[in-house]
Amino acid sequence: MQDIFDSYVNAGQTVISNVMFQNYHKLGMTDEEFIIYIFLNNKIQQGILFPDINDIAQGLGKKVEDVSLAVHNLMEKKLLKINVVTGANNLREDRYDFSLLHEKLKELLRQEINKNDLFAVDRQLTQLYKDFEDEMNGPLTPMQIQTIHDWITEDKYDYEIVRAALREAVLSQVPNLNYIGRILVSWEKEGIKDIKSVKEKKQKQFTKNKAKSGFSDRIKENTTKPKIPLTKWSNK
């Protein structure tokens, strides 16, 4: 029994990425072709780079014709190719090569990532549109939606910067896109690119206004003091 277990352990493992398991159908592979792919990978990982079709059929318990057809289909789908290389003693050798499949898998993953990024952008834009509608007390027109969309996708303004400009416009009682656009351009010229910089600007403005207010109060206090008439005293 121990010998059987040792034989099982020493047989090693065939490594197939989970990404491949999850996406082989998207690459156009049938279950039959995927099994062939796994078997060929097993042989390649053992250093057998061009296993005989008969050995593949025997190992899988399938007909040689079915295995040949599956290999042919993989090549037709540009998922498998056969490379001819010069080996030892200048002998030409055939080798199975799945690099085309792996390139297609990488491209598929890139497309999935881009799609997820677009979905994330769409969700954030949808929320931004809602924020504008809440503050402007009504639905946005298609032109307004396009303007906000361009601020994010074309002008590359941060979402929070746009929200801050919206709040600034509302506080100034000018909640329209032209005014908000001017705020964004003004901030951009001042090098304000994130919400932290906006807060710092507002704090500086508040401090400046407070200082002006204090100075005005002192001027007012001095000008409102009652005038004391000067009397010329003389010795009588």
Rosetta blueprint (number, residue, H / E / L):
1 M L
2 Q H
3 D H
4 I H
5 F H
6 D H
7 S H
8 Y H
9 V H
10 N H
11 A L
12 G L
13 Q L
14 T L
15 V L
16 I L
17 S L
18 N H
19 V H
20 M H
21 F H
22 Q H
23 N H
24 Y L
25 H L
26 K L
27 L L
28 G L
29 M L
30 T L
31 D H
32 E H
33 E H
34 F H
35 I H
36 I H
37 Y H
38 I H
39 F H
40 L H
41 N H
42 N H
43 K H
44 I H
45 Q H
46 Q L
47 G L
48 I L
49 L L
50 F L
51 P L
52 D L
53 I H
54 N H
55 D H
56 I H
57 A H
58 Q H
59 G H
60 L H
61 G L
62 K L
63 K L
64 V H
65 E H
66 D H
67 V H
68 S H
69 L H
70 A H
71 V H
72 H H
73 N H
74 L H
75 M H
76 E H
77 K L
78 K L
79 L L
80 L L
81 K E
82 I E
83 N E
84 V E
85 V E
86 T E
87 G L
88 A H
89 N H
90 N H
91 L L
92 R E
93 E E
94 D E
95 R E
96 Y E
97 D E
98 F L
99 S H
100 L H
101 L H
102 H H
103 E H
104 K H
105 L H
106 K H
107 E H
108 L H
109 L H
110 R H
111 Q H
112 E H
113 I H
114 N H
115 K H
116 N H
117 D H
118 L H
119 F H
120 A H
121 V H
122 D H
123 R H
124 Q H
125 L H
126 T H
127 Q H
128 L H
129 Y H
130 K H
131 D H
132 F H
133 E H
134 D H
135 E H
136 M H
137 N L
138 G L
139 P L
140 L L
141 T L
142 P H
143 M H
144 Q H
145 I H
146 Q H
147 T H
148 I H
149 H H
150 D H
151 W H
152 I H
153 T H
154 E L
155 D L
156 K L
157 Y L
158 D L
159 Y H
160 E H
161 I H
162 V H
163 R H
164 A H
165 A H
166 L H
167 R H
168 E H
169 A H
170 V H
171 L H
172 S L
173 Q L
174 V L
175 P L
176 N L
177 L H
178 N H
179 Y H
180 I H
181 G H
182 R H
183 I H
184 L H
185 V H
186 S H
187 W H
188 E H
189 K H
190 E L
191 G L
192 I L
193 K L
194 D L
195 I H
196 K H
197 S H
198 V H
199 K H
200 E H
201 K H
202 K H
203 Q H
204 K H
205 Q H
206 F H
207 T H
208 K H
209 N H
210 K H
211 A H
212 K H
213 S H
214 G H
215 F H
216 S H
217 D H
218 R H
219 I H
220 K H
221 E H
222 N H
223 T H
224 T H
225 K L
226 P L
227 K L
228 I L
229 P L
230 L L
231 T L
232 K L
233 W L
234 S L
235 N L
236 K L
